């Protein structure tokens, strides 16, 4: 099942994608207290993108 997402979340997804596209692992680590925090952020971003992509594409 795919849940419907508000437009605000769509804009959030695009901003996350652009950040991922233009950021390296080192620059991501600068925004977090530890490398593991940056890794967790990346995992959450991928999960969020995989959940919302079918809705945006459809």
C-alpha positions as CSV (number, residue, x, y, z in Angstrom):
1,X,0.0,0.0,0.0
2,X,1.2,3.5,-0.8
3,X,0.0,6.4,1.3
4,X,-0.8,9.8,-0.3
5,X,1.6,12.5,0.7
6,X,1.1,16.3,0.9
7,X,2.8,18.5,-1.5
8,X,5.1,19.8,1.3
9,X,6.6,16.4,1.6
10,X,7.2,16.3,-2.1
11,X,9.2,19.6,-1.9
12,X,11.1,18.1,1.1
13,X,12.0,15.0,-0.9
14,X,13.3,17.1,-3.8
15,X,15.5,19.2,-1.4
16,X,16.8,16.0,0.2
17,X,17.6,14.5,-3.2
18,X,19.5,17.6,-4.3
19,X,21.4,17.6,-1.0
20,X,22.3,14.0,-1.5
21,X,23.3,14.7,-5.1
22,X,25.6,17.6,-4.2
23,X,27.0,16.4,-0.9
24,X,29.9,14.1,-0.3
25,X,30.2,11.9,2.8
26,X,32.7,14.3,4.3
27,X,30.5,17.3,3.9
28,X,27.6,15.3,5.3
29,X,29.6,14.4,8.4
30,X,30.3,18.0,9.1
31,X,26.6,18.5,9.7
32,X,26.4,15.7,12.3
33,X,28.2,15.0,15.6
34,X,29.4,11.7,14.4
35,X,29.8,9.6,11.2
36,X,27.2,7.2,12.4
37,X,24.6,10.1,12.6
38,X,25.3,11.0,9.0
39,X,24.9,7.3,8.0
40,X,21.6,7.2,9.9
41,X,20.4,10.3,8.1
42,X,21.3,8.8,4.8
43,X,19.5,5.6,5.6
44,X,16.4,7.5,6.6
45,X,16.6,9.6,3.4
46,X,16.8,6.5,1.2
47,X,13.8,4.9,3.1
48,X,11.8,8.1,2.7
49,X,12.6,8.4,-1.0
50,X,11.7,4.7,-1.6
51,X,8.4,5.2,0.2
52,X,7.4,8.4,-1.6
53,X,8.9,7.8,-5.1
54,X,5.9,5.7,-6.3
55,X,3.5,8.4,-5.4
56,X,5.5,11.1,-7.2
57,X,6.1,9.0,-10.2
58,X,2.5,8.0,-10.4
